[in-house]
Amino acid sequence: YKAVGGAGDGAYGEGVEYVGTATVDGSGDWSLTGITTLTTSDKVTSLAIDGSNDTSEFGFNAVVVGPMVVNSTGDQSDANLGDGKCYTGALNTQGLEACTLRAAIEEANASPGAGTITFDLPTSELGHSSGVWTITPGASLPDISETATIDGTTQSGWTAQPVVRLDGVSTTSASGISLSASAGLSRVSGLMITRFDVDGILVQAGADGVRIEGNWIGSNNSGSSTMGNGDDGIDVNGADAVIHGNVVNHSGDDGIDVLAPGATITGNYVGLEADGAGGSGNADVGIALFADNTTVGGPGAGEGNLVSNNLEGIEVNSSNNKIQGNYIGLDATGLLDRGNHSSDGIEIQAGSNNLVGGTVSSESNRIAYNGAQGVEIRGSADNNSVLGNSIHSNGGLGIDLQGLDGVDPNDAGDGDPGPNGLLNHPVIDSAYHATGIVTLSGTFDVPAGNYRFEFFTNTTADGTGYGEGETLVGSTPMTHTGSGAEPWGAAFPGSLGDIITATLTECTDATCTDFDSTSEFSNAVTVTTNLPPVATDDPPAGS
């Protein structure tokens, strides 16, 4: 019903005009759409009728809220909270009732329901320059406390990059956009958010299912480190967040911090500008995972992230995460050195059952030019799989199971404890070439079970004499009986002079489709011409 408040009714009303009927589902929810007789600021109420035709009292009044259109770069508050209309009581530079971003958030918070904030800023507004409108709050904006959409892509001039900039240079102890626990399912898209001294976007605990898409956070694409936010670019404390297509750069701490489970992080540039090459990175970690079941990247087109030019690329302190299809330490072309400059491409500090890469080529990460290890697994981390990746040109080992200690020596029976069980690496004894086929042989000394061997070629050998793994050229399952060093062999297409390395990964099933721990890389061996061995007891030629 269209409602009117009666004497003594307070926030409860009376129904003066019937507008429709809805059926309640099994969860107690209902919805009614397509009502044409209501407009912005109208009040609505409802009553319930059960199967026995018993009728309730009228419910709480709700105000009809239309899209709130920000048409002023000013910072004034809303003049009449709760009326469903964004209006500061002043006029914008075009003589229209002014709606600022602050007023729009205040009105969205005061009006239950999913509010939508769009933009229609005229070029005459203060702060417009070169096609970008800058909004400069004088203090923290209100936390968003209701489900809301803030959509910067609605501003004229938007194409594939933000044209509305939210700049925190005049604020203290503020995040750019902050979503409180009651703001679950909100969406923030198409904004530039720069120079706030806390986070660019803060998703508080309880704000589940938030989407953050297509923003430039800490960047105006100039490459200037002065555009960064003081703490994290995006700080995620609500579950099941979707972080897609953002540029996150120049943060004082981490680029993206994940402290609640179930996040999906795809298609972001973390540590580089929108051109995929410039910028000076985030001060600490590009993407930090402190919660389980996070997906970073993926095998599909546009799902992989670019995580480069930070102190460290991706840090994992949780379990059951997938890291697939990303460029870590490269530019957007995959050709140029943009290494995470002081530490690892990926560092797994704790947690288990994390998957880096996969058995399908589109799941492979490219991990190169990082200051320390390509992938480091340390501390209590166990049963973490590193499969099918391209790992090369890093400052340390391709895979290091203890971190900064060099190649771990194999031990008889492989009983030593440590990260990933300090799984012994395979040993390559020979690599011969004939008629386009490389034939390998060697030994492996591991607990009884099934293993996946992966073989790689490399442009150059690592200085340690052991490997990284630049190009995956083959894989095969093998079984070990648990009786010490046992022989293995493999053959695949290759060339004379190839530099070969290998890894092995524990399989948890007979078909090697599920995996646990991966070893460090083997010794690096250069493929030579196949010369059959001569037995020492053969008689001399011609005798």
C-alpha positions in Angstrom: 0.0 0.0 0.0 0.9 3.6 -0.5 1.2 4.8 3.1 0.5 7.9 5.2 1.5 8.3 8.8 -1.5 8.6 11.1 -1.6 10.5 14.4 0.3 8.5 17.0 1.5 6.0 14.4 5.2 7.1 14.5 7.1 5.2 11.8 4.1 2.9 11.2 1.4 4.0 8.8 -1.9 3.3 7.3 -2.5 2.1 3.8 -4.3 4.6 1.7 -3.8 3.1 -1.8 -3.5 -0.5 -2.8 -0.5 -1.1 -5.1 -0.1 -4.9 -5.4 0.2 -8.3 -3.8 3.2 -10.6 -3.3 3.5 -14.2 -2.1 6.0 -15.0 0.7 8.5 -17.8 -0.1 9.6 -20.6 2.2 12.3 -18.4 3.7 9.9 -15.6 4.6 11.1 -13.4 1.8 9.0 -11.6 -0.8 9.4 -8.9 -3.5 7.1 -6.8 -5.6 8.3 -5.1 -8.8 6.8 -3.1 -11.7 4.8 -0.7 -9.5 4.0 2.4 -11.6 1.9 4.4 -9.1 4.7 5.3 -6.7 7.4 7.8 -7.0 10.5 9.0 -5.1 9.8 10.0 -1.5 6.5 8.2 -1.4 6.0 6.0 1.7 4.9 2.4 1.4 3.6 -0.1 4.0 2.3 -3.6 3.9 0.2 -6.1 5.8 0.2 -9.9 5.8 -2.8 -12.3 5.4 -2.3 -16.0 6.3 -4.1 -19.1 5.0 -6.9 -18.6 7.5 -7.4 -15.0 6.3 -6.1 -13.6 9.6 -4.6 -10.2 8.9 -1.7 -8.4 10.5 -1.3 -4.8 11.5 0.3 -2.5 8.9 4.1 -2.8 8.9 6.9 -0.2 9.1 6.8 2.6 6.6 9.5 2.6 3.9 10.5 5.5 1.7 10.7 5.0 -2.1 14.2 5.8 -3.1 15.1 6.7 -6.7 18.6 6.7 -8.1 20.7 9.4 -6.3 22.5 11.4 -9.0 25.6 13.2 -7.8 25.8 16.5 -9.8 28.1 18.5 -7.5 31.7 18.1 -6.6 31.0 19.9 -3.3 31.0 18.2 0.1 27.8 19.4 1.8 25.5 17.0 3.7 21.9 16.1 2.8 19.3 18.7 3.9 16.5 16.3 4.8 17.6 12.8 5.7 15.2 9.9 5.0 13.0 11.7 2.4 14.5 9.5 -0.4 15.9 12.5 -2.2 19.5 13.6 -2.4 19.5 17.4 -2.0 21.9 19.6 0.0 19.6 22.6 0.0 22.0 24.4 -2.4 22.3 24.6 -6.2 25.1 23.3 -8.3 26.9 25.4 -11.0 24.1 24.7 -13.5 21.4 26.0 -11.1 20.1 22.5 -10.3 19.3 21.1 -6.8 22.8 20.0 -5.7 23.5 16.3 -4.8 27.0 15.7 -3.4 28.6 12.3 -2.9 28.4 12.8 0.9 24.7 13.7 0.7 24.0 10.7 -1.6 25.7 8.3 0.9 23.8 9.8 3.8 20.5 9.5 2.0 21.2 5.9 0.9 22.0 5.0 4.5 18.8 6.7 5.8 16.6 4.9 3.3 16.3 1.1 3.7 16.8 -0.9 0.6 19.3 -1.1 -2.2 20.2 2.5 -3.1 22.0 3.4 -6.3 24.4 6.3 -6.6 25.2 7.5 -10.1 27.0 10.6 -11.5 26.1 13.4 -13.8 28.7 16.1 -13.0 28.8 19.1 -15.3 32.1 20.4 -16.6 31.4 23.7 -14.8 31.9 22.1 -11.4 34.9 23.0 -9.3 37.5 20.2 -9.6 36.9 19.4 -13.3 40.1 19.3 -15.4 41.0 17.4 -18.5 37.9 15.3 -18.5 38.3 14.2 -14.8 36.1 15.4 -11.9 37.8 15.5 -8.5 35.7 15.3 -5.3 37.8 16.4 -2.3 36.0 15.6 1.0 37.0 17.8 4.0 36.5 14.8 6.4 35.8 11.1 6.3 32.7 10.2 4.2 30.1 8.3 6.1 30.4 4.5 6.2 28.0 2.9 3.8 25.5 1.1 6.1 22.9 -0.2 3.7 23.3 -2.2 0.5 24.2 0.3 -2.1 25.7 0.7 -5.6 28.2 3.5 -6.3 28.7 3.5 -10.0 31.3 5.9 -11.4 30.8 4.4 -14.9 27.6 6.4 -15.3 29.5 9.7 -15.5 29.7 11.1 -19.1 33.1 10.7 -20.5 33.7 7.3 -18.9 34.9 4.8 -21.5 37.3 2.1 -20.1 38.8 4.2 -17.3 37.5 6.2 -14.3 36.7 9.9 -14.7 35.4 10.6 -11.2 38.2 10.9 -8.7 37.7 10.8 -4.9 40.8 12.4 -3.4 41.6 12.2 0.4 44.2 14.9 0.5 42.1 17.0 2.9 41.1 14.2 5.3 42.7 12.5 8.3 42.3 9.0 9.6 40.0 8.2 6.7 39.4 5.5 4.1 38.1 6.5 0.7 35.0 4.2 0.7 34.1 2.2 3.8 31.4 -0.4 3.9 30.0 -1.4 7.3 28.7 -4.8 8.3 25.2 -4.0 7.1 26.4 -3.1 3.6 26.6 -6.6 2.3 26.0 -7.1 -1.5 27.1 -3.5 -2.2 29.1 -2.7 -5.3 31.7 0.1 -5.9 32.8 0.6 -9.5 34.4 3.1 -11.8 36.1 5.4 -9.3 39.6 6.8 -8.8 40.4 6.7 -5.1 43.7 8.5 -4.1 45.6 9.9 -1.1 43.5 8.7 1.8 45.7 8.0 4.8 44.0 4.7 5.6 42.6 2.3 3.0 41.4 3.1 -0.5 38.4 0.8 0.0 37.6 -0.8 3.4 35.2 -3.7 3.5 34.3 -4.3 7.1 33.6 -7.7 8.7 30.0 -8.8 8.0 29.8 -6.9 4.7 29.6 -10.1 2.7 29.2 -10.5 -1.1 30.6 -7.0 -1.9 31.8 -6.3 -5.5 34.7 -3.9 -6.2 35.1 -3.5 -9.9 36.9 -1.3 -12.4 38.4 1.2 -9.9 41.8 2.9 -9.9 43.0 2.8 -6.3 46.1 4.8 -5.6 46.5 5.7 -9.2 45.6 8.4 -11.7 47.7 6.6 -14.4 50.4 9.2 -14.1 52.8 6.7 -12.5 53.2 9.1 -9.5 53.7 7.3 -6.1 52.1 10.4 -4.4 48.7 9.1 -5.5 48.8 6.2 -3.1 46.6 5.5 -0.1 48.3 5.2 3.3 47.5 1.6 4.3 46.0 -1.0 2.0 44.5 -0.4 -1.4 41.6 -2.7 -0.8 41.1 -4.2 2.7 38.6 -7.1 2.6 37.1 -8.3 5.9 33.8 -9.5 4.5 33.3 -13.0 3.0 32.8 -13.8 -0.6 34.0 -10.5 -2.0 34.5 -10.1 -5.8 37.5 -8.0 -6.7 37.7 -7.6 -10.4 39.4 -5.3 -13.0 40.9 -2.8 -10.6 44.2 -1.0 -10.7 45.7 -1.0 -7.2 49.0 0.8 -6.9 51.2 2.9 -4.6 49.6 1.7 -1.3 51.6 2.3 1.9 51.1 -1.4 2.9 49.5 -4.1 0.8 47.7 -3.8 -2.5 44.8 -6.2 -1.6 44.5 -7.6 1.9 42.0 -10.6 2.3 41.0 -11.4 5.8 37.7 -13.2 5.2 37.0 -16.4 3.2 35.7 -17.0 -0.3 37.1 -14.0 -2.1 37.5 -14.1 -5.9 40.3 -11.8 -7.2 40.5 -11.6 -11.0 41.7 -9.3 -13.8 43.4 -6.7 -11.5 46.7 -4.8 -12.1 48.3 -4.9 -8.6 51.5 -2.8 -8.5 51.4 -1.4 -12.0 49.4 1.4 -13.7 46.6 0.9 -16.1 49.1 0.8 -19.0 50.4 -2.5 -17.5 54.0 -1.2 -17.3 54.4 2.0 -15.2 54.2 2.9 -11.5 56.3 2.0 -8.5 54.2 -0.7 -6.9 52.7 -1.3 -3.4 55.0 -0.9 -0.5 54.6 -4.4 0.8 52.7 -7.3 -0.6 50.7 -7.2 -3.8 48.0 -9.6 -2.7 48.0 -11.0 0.9 45.7 -14.0 1.8 44.9 -14.4 5.4 41.6 -16.4 4.8 40.8 -19.7 3.2 39.1 -20.6 -0.1 40.3 -17.5 -2.0 40.7 -17.7 -5.8 43.4 -15.5 -7.3 43.1 -15.5 -11.1 41.8 -18.4 -13.1 42.0 -20.2 -16.5 39.5 -18.0 -18.3 40.2 -15.0 -20.5 40.7 -11.9 -18.4 40.7 -13.8 -15.1 44.5 -13.6 -14.5 45.9 -10.8 -12.4 49.1 -8.8 -13.0 51.0 -8.7 -9.7 54.3 -6.9 -10.2 56.6 -4.3 -9.0 55.6 -4.7 -5.3 58.0 -5.7 -2.5 56.5 -9.2 -2.7 54.0 -10.6 -5.1 51.5 -12.9 -3.4 51.7 -14.0 0.3 49.6 -16.9 1.6 48.8 -17.5 5.3 45.7 -19.7 4.8 44.5 -22.9 3.1 42.6 -24.2 0.1 43.4 -21.3 -2.1 43.9 -21.3 -5.9 46.4 -19.1 -7.7 46.1 -19.6 -11.4 46.7 -17.8 -14.7 48.5 -14.8 -13.3 51.6 -12.8 -14.4 53.8 -12.3 -11.3 56.8 -10.1 -11.9 56.2 -9.2 -15.5 54.5 -6.4 -17.4 51.1 -6.9 -19.2 52.8 -8.2 -22.4 54.5 -11.0 -20.4 57.9 -9.9 -21.8 59.4 -7.2 -19.6 60.9 -7.4 -16.2 58.6 -5.8 -13.6 59.7 -8.1 -10.8 58.5 -7.9 -7.2 61.7 -6.3 -6.2 62.8 -7.5 -2.8 61.1 -10.8 -2.1 59.3 -13.7 -3.6 56.9 -14.1 -6.5 54.7 -16.2 -4.2 55.4 -17.0 -0.6 53.3 -19.6 1.3 54.1 -18.9 4.9 51.4 -21.1 6.4 48.4 -23.2 5.4 47.8 -26.4 3.3 46.2 -27.6 0.2 47.0 -24.5 -1.7 47.3 -24.9 -5.5 49.7 -22.7 -7.5 49.0 -23.4 -11.2 47.4 -26.6 -12.4 47.5 -29.4 -15.0 45.8 -27.4 -17.8 48.0 -24.9 -19.6 45.6 -22.0 -19.0 46.0 -22.5 -15.3 49.7 -21.8 -15.5 51.2 -18.8 -13.7 54.2 -17.0 -15.2 56.5 -16.2 -12.3 59.7 -14.3 -13.3 62.2 -11.5 -12.4 61.3 -11.5 -8.7 64.0 -10.5 -6.2 64.1 -13.7 -4.2 62.4 -17.1 -4.9 59.9 -17.8 -7.6 57.8 -19.8 -5.1 58.8 -20.1 -1.4 57.0 -22.6 0.9 58.1 -22.2 4.5 57.1 -22.5 8.2 54.2 -24.8 8.9 53.0 -24.9 5.3 52.3 -28.4 4.0 50.6 -30.2 1.2 50.9 -27.3 -1.2 51.0 -28.1 -5.0 53.0 -26.1 -7.6 52.1 -27.4 -11.0 52.5 -26.5 -14.7 53.9 -23.0 -14.1 56.6 -21.0 -16.0 59.2 -20.0 -13.4 62.4 -18.4 -14.5 64.8 -15.5 -14.0 64.2 -15.1 -10.3 66.9 -14.0 -7.9 66.7 -17.2 -5.9 65.5 -20.7 -6.5 62.5 -21.5 -8.6 60.9 -23.4 -5.7 62.4 -23.2 -2.2 60.9 -25.3 0.5 62.6 -23.6 3.5 63.4 -20.2 2.2 66.7 -18.5 1.7 68.7 -21.6 2.6 69.5 -22.7 -1.0 68.9 -26.2 -2.4 67.7 -28.7 0.2 69.8 -31.9 0.0 67.8 -35.1 -0.4 67.8 -37.5 2.6 67.6 -41.3 2.5 64.0 -42.4 2.8 62.8 -38.8 2.8 61.8 -38.8 6.4 62.8 -35.3 7.4 60.1 -32.9 8.5 59.5 -29.4 7.2 57.4 -27.4 4.8 55.8 -29.7 2.2 57.5 -32.5 4.1 60.8 -31.3 2.6 59.9 -33.7 -0.2 63.0 -34.9 -2.0 63.5 -33.6 -5.5 64.1 -36.0 -8.4 67.6 -36.6 -9.6 68.4 -36.5 -13.3 71.4 -38.8 -14.2 71.3 -38.5 -18.0 69.5 -36.7 -20.8 70.1 -38.0 -24.4 68.7 -36.8 -27.7 68.0 -38.9 -30.8 65.6 -38.3 -33.8 63.7 -35.5 -32.1 63.2 -37.3 -28.8 64.8 -36.5 -25.4 65.2 -39.5 -23.1 65.8 -39.0 -19.4 66.8 -41.3 -16.7 67.5 -40.8 -13.0 66.4 -41.8 -9.5 64.0 -40.6 -6.8 63.9 -41.5 -3.1 60.5 -40.7 -1.6 57.8 -42.4 0.5 55.8 -45.1 -1.2 53.0 -43.7 -3.4 52.1 -42.2 -6.7 53.8 -39.0 -8.0 53.4 -36.6 -10.9 56.7 -35.8 -12.6 56.9 -32.5 -14.6 59.8 -31.7 -17.0 60.9 -28.2 -18.1 63.3 -26.6 -20.5 65.2 -23.5 -19.6 67.0 -20.8 -21.6 69.9 -20.9 -19.1 70.8 -23.1 -16.1 70.4 -21.6 -12.6 73.6 -20.6 -10.9 73.1 -23.3 -8.3 73.2 -26.0 -10.8 69.6 -26.8 -9.9 66.6 -25.5 -11.6 63.9 -23.2 -12.3 61.3 -24.3 -14.8 60.7 -22.0 -17.8 58.7 -24.1 -20.2 56.8 -27.2 -19.3 57.5 -29.9 -22.0 56.1 -33.0 -20.4 54.6 -34.8 -17.5 54.1 -38.4 -16.4 52.8 -40.3 -13.4 55.2 -42.7 -11.6 54.9 -45.0 -8.6 57.5 -45.5 -5.9 57.5 -48.6 -3.6 59.2 -46.9 -0.7 62.4 -48.9 -1.0 64.9 -46.1 -1.2 66.4 -44.6 -4.4 64.5 -46.1 -7.3 65.1 -45.6 -11.0 62.8 -43.6 -13.3 62.7 -42.8 -17.0 60.8 -40.5 -19.3 60.9 -39.5 -23.0 59.3 -36.5 -24.8 60.0 -34.3 -27.9 63.0 -32.1 -27.5 66.3 -30.9 -28.9 70.0 -31.3 -28.5 71.3 -28.7 -26.0 68.0 -28.3 -24.1 68.5 -27.6 -20.4 66.2 -29.9 -18.5 64.9 -29.7 -15.0 62.1 -31.7 -13.2 59.8 -31.6 -10.1 57.7 -34.2 -8.5 54.4 -33.8 -6.7 52.6 -36.3 -4.5 49.3 -37.7 -5.9 46.5 -38.5 -3.5 44.8 -40.9 -5.8 45.9 -43.7 -8.2 45.1 -41.6 -11.3 47.1 -38.6 -10.2 44.3 -36.1 -10.5 44.5 -34.8 -6.9 47.7 -33.5 -5.4 49.6 -32.7 -2.2 53.2 -31.5 -1.8 55.6 -30.5 -4.6 59.4 -30.8 -4.4 62.0 -28.2 -5.3 63.4 -28.4 -8.8 65.9 -31.1 -9.7 69.5 -30.6 -10.9 69.7 -29.1 -14.3 71.0 -31.3 -17.1 72.0 -30.4 -20.7 70.7 -32.8 -23.4 73.6 -34.5 -25.3 73.8 -36.8 -28.3 72.8 -40.3 -27.5 76.0 -42.4 -27.4 75.3 -46.0 -26.3 77.5 -47.0 -23.4 80.3 -49.4 -24.0 80.7 -52.3 -21.6 84.1 -52.4 -19.9 84.5 -56.2 -20.7 83.9 -55.8 -24.4 86.9 -56.9 -26.5 88.8 -54.2 -28.4 87.6 -53.4 -31.9 89.1 -55.7 -34.5 90.2 -58.4 -32.1 
